Amino acid sequence: MNEHTTKCLYDILLAGKAVVSFATGKTYEDFLRDEMLRSAVERKFEIIGEALTRIRDFDLDIFEKIDLSHEIVGMRNRLIHGYDSVDEEIVWETVNDHLPKLLGQIEGFLRNSSDFNND
């Protein structure tokens, strides 16, 4: 795996772990009421989506191996370009239902870099 891809995977992992930290012990209602929490979560998802976009641009094979990569990039685009039409329920669902799986997969890829073609 090349250094650029490895860095992006670590960026995803760090941003994702931050989201988990922010959301631990919080309910959906807490999320809706707390503008700072929503802003922090959305910012970290922007980073995750951008890192995936960079992986896609430099190493499409790896991008395609990451579950929900296309959907997460789409979410990033919505957060940035469609900021006024973000569905907070989808964001919260992503935090709880999809992010843990993504982080597990990224950790596995980093641990087992042989899952990828070495450069």
C-alpha positions in Angstrom: 0.0 0.0 0.0 1.4 3.4 -0.9 2.0 6.1 1.7 -0.7 8.4 0.4 -3.4 5.7 0.8 -2.1 4.8 4.2 -2.2 8.4 5.4 -5.8 8.7 4.1 -6.8 5.5 5.9 -5.4 6.8 9.1 -7.2 10.1 8.6 -10.5 8.2 8.2 -9.7 6.2 11.4 -8.9 9.3 13.5 -11.9 11.3 12.3 -14.2 8.3 12.8 -12.9 7.7 16.3 -13.5 11.3 17.1 -17.1 11.0 16.0 -17.5 7.9 18.2 -16.1 9.9 21.1 -18.4 12.9 20.4 -21.5 10.7 20.2 -20.9 8.2 23.0 -23.7 8.5 25.5 -25.7 10.9 23.3 -29.2 10.3 22.0 -30.6 11.5 18.7 -32.5 14.2 20.6 -29.1 15.4 22.2 -27.7 15.5 18.7 -30.5 17.6 17.4 -30.3 20.1 20.3 -26.5 20.5 20.3 -25.3 22.6 17.4 -21.7 22.1 18.4 -22.1 18.3 18.4 -23.8 18.3 15.0 -21.1 20.6 13.6 -18.3 18.5 15.0 -19.8 15.2 13.7 -20.5 16.7 10.3 -16.9 18.2 10.0 -15.4 14.8 10.8 -17.6 13.2 8.1 -16.4 15.8 5.7 -12.8 14.6 6.4 -13.8 11.0 6.1 -15.4 11.6 2.7 -12.6 13.7 1.5 -10.0 11.1 2.5 -12.1 8.5 0.6 -12.2 10.8 -2.4 -8.4 11.0 -2.4 -8.1 7.3 -2.1 -10.5 6.9 -5.1 -8.4 9.4 -7.1 -5.1 7.6 -6.4 -6.0 4.0 -5.8 -9.4 3.0 -7.2 -8.9 -0.7 -6.3 -8.6 0.1 -2.6 -11.5 2.5 -2.7 -13.8 -0.2 -4.2 -12.8 -2.6 -1.4 -14.1 -0.1 1.3 -17.8 -0.8 2.0 -20.1 2.1 1.5 -17.3 4.2 0.1 -19.5 5.7 -2.6 -22.3 6.5 -0.2 -19.9 8.2 2.3 -18.4 10.4 -0.5 -22.0 11.3 -1.4 -22.7 12.2 2.2 -19.6 14.4 2.3 -20.8 16.2 -0.9 -24.2 16.7 0.7 -22.7 18.1 3.9 -20.5 20.6 1.9 -22.6 21.5 -1.1 -26.1 20.9 0.2 -25.5 22.2 3.7 -29.1 23.5 3.8 -30.7 20.2 3.1 -28.8 17.8 5.3 -31.0 15.1 6.8 -29.8 14.9 10.4 -31.5 11.6 10.9 -29.4 10.1 8.2 -26.2 11.6 9.8 -27.1 10.1 13.2 -28.0 6.7 11.6 -24.6 6.7 9.9 -22.9 7.4 13.2 -24.6 4.5 14.9 -25.1 1.9 12.2 -22.4 2.4 9.6 -19.4 4.1 11.2 -18.5 1.2 13.5 -18.4 -1.2 10.6 -16.3 1.3 8.5 -13.8 1.8 11.3 -13.5 -2.0 11.8 -12.8 -2.4 8.2 -10.2 0.4 8.0 -8.5 -1.0 11.1 -8.4 -4.4 9.4 -6.9 -2.9 6.2 -4.2 -1.1 8.1 -3.4 -4.1 10.2 -3.3 -6.4 7.2 -1.9 -4.2 4.5 -1.5 -7.4 2.4 -5.2 -7.0 1.7 -4.0 -4.4 -0.8 -1.6 -4.6 -3.7 1.8 -3.3 -2.6 3.4 -0.6 -4.7 
